[in-house]
Amino acid sequence: LVLFRIPYVGWVFRIAAFVFGFGALLVCMWLEIK
């Protein structure tokens, strides 16, 4: 993809993926505790 050649867009995508993954992990933990 051409977007990945731009450092800023690449970092935004990495941060978004990290936040989404971390949020999913918290939801899974919350459901198990509940």
C-alpha positions in Angstrom: 0.0 0.0 0.0 1.1 3.5 -0.7 -0.1 4.8 2.6 2.5 2.7 4.5 5.3 4.7 2.7 4.2 7.7 4.8 5.7 7.4 8.3 2.8 9.4 9.9 0.0 7.3 8.4 2.0 4.2 9.4 2.3 5.3 13.0 -1.4 6.2 13.2 -2.3 2.8 11.9 0.0 1.1 14.4 -1.4 3.1 17.3 -5.0 2.4 16.2 -4.3 -1.3 16.0 -2.6 -1.3 19.4 -5.5 0.6 21.0 -8.0 -1.7 19.4 -6.2 -4.8 20.5 -5.7 -3.5 24.0 -9.4 -2.6 24.3 -10.4 -6.0 23.1 -8.2 -7.6 25.8 -9.8 -5.4 28.5 -13.3 -6.4 27.3 -12.4 -10.1 27.4 -11.0 -9.7 30.9 -14.0 -7.7 32.0 -16.4 -10.4 30.7 -14.5 -13.1 32.5 -14.5 -11.2 35.8 -18.2 -10.5 35.4 
